[in-house]
Amino acid sequence: MIEKYLERVGYSGELTQTYETLYALHTAHVFNIPFENLDVFYGRTISLDEDALFDKLVNRRRGGYCFEMNGLFSIVLKKLGFKARNLLARTAFGGDYSAKLHQVISVEIDEKTYLADVGYGNEGIAAPLLLDADGADTEQTRFSETYRFTRDPRFGYALERKVSGGFTPMYAFTTEECIPSDFEVANHYTSTHPNSFFKMAGFITMPTASGRITLTGRHLKINENGQITEREITGESEFAAFLSEQFGLDIDAIKKI
């Protein structure tokens, strides 16, 4: 399993339980496996079983959303000997936080704790962040984005992303480890409830070293060093070609499942 996963993400480096290895694996995952919700959008059941995750993201070279992406990444980290814990976070919408509907991972290395998250999607972290024990507002830059942790009096650590004029909240979480049934419940709601954001549109996104490429329906948005380019993709052939070239996805195969 590990060998095929490493081949999928294009990684051939060290496998020691160090921050350098965690960083390299994290970036390899997000730069090679797209965040996408197409199965949710098409009304399909999302399985969090280990074999199902491996088959979808590795064997069939698909992407996935948080429970799939971080689910598989957590399994890989544990098999490699990392001390990884699965957590649930509350995402920030409209100035307030949601229920616990986003999976993240904490990883302990040499008495330090890092946040790993390969499954957030837009503006998500491309590399692990040091989780300051006191939530001391320290800015951490990863590629084209800058983040910090603060403390929310209700919900624990709050991850914020730097924007023009300040910081905006992304999600909040505690370091209480969750169990598989917690993720089954959250995954069921997120993938089936009619009010779920993931049911409203199909989207695919991947970070780049200088920004991000996002496709929402047929609307393409490219962030290149802060410069935003947007356009509509027209025609089935252009759409299929773009998915293949940019994200490595075969839309015909996806639709036939």
Phi, psi and omega in degrees: 000311183299318182298317180292322177297314181298323176295319180300320183264002176070035183251133180223022183269200181295154178238025178284158184275066181238164177297323181299319178291316178302314179301312183294319179293318181300310181293322178299320180295308186290334180274354183234341177243115184288147168282123179206150184240025189297323178294319176298314181298324179275004175080025181267155178288135178257114180266135177258010176298141183305313181296322180293319178297315181296318181297316184289308188278332182257298184297314183267001174054041175268176168253193179192182176252191198305316184293331178278311184294307180286333175299310179293318182297321177297318178300315180298314181301316180295321178295334178273358176097006178285148176271088185250142179232135180270128183236164174241138183240157175259118179282152183265124177226126175059033177086357177229172184256149180277184167294174181282093188232015180228126180273134173226175184227134168256141182230124180261125179221123177050049176065017173241151181245134181240147172267124173246138181201097179264008188229033179271325184094223186306128178064012177291163183288136178269346180215157184299154177241143175287125179271099181299133182297331181256005181057053195270026173062019181289127180284138179228121181260131176231108184058241186267001184241151177236137185229168170206159172254136168237182177245127175265129184297340181262320195239010174092223179289140175239122176270129181235147179249139181286130177229175178301121178093000179152217181233149177239138182289144176252304177198164180232150184199161168249172181265018175291122181290137180259161182252163184309321181295331175300317181286328177298317180294312181296319179295319180298313179298311185296327185267351184233334185292133183298337179271359179294135178304327184284349177270350191271334180200151174271131179215155182222136180210148175215141174283159169235172180298336183244007180167233184196149173244127182226134176239117178246109190064245175248011182267118182262132177231124179242123175255115182236102182054040178087352178268123185260128174240133181226144176198166176264138173269124183247141176090141181294323182292318178295320180298312180297319181294320181294316179299321180291313186287319185271326187239355180069028183251142177256102185295327179295317178294321179297316182292335183277347183299000000 
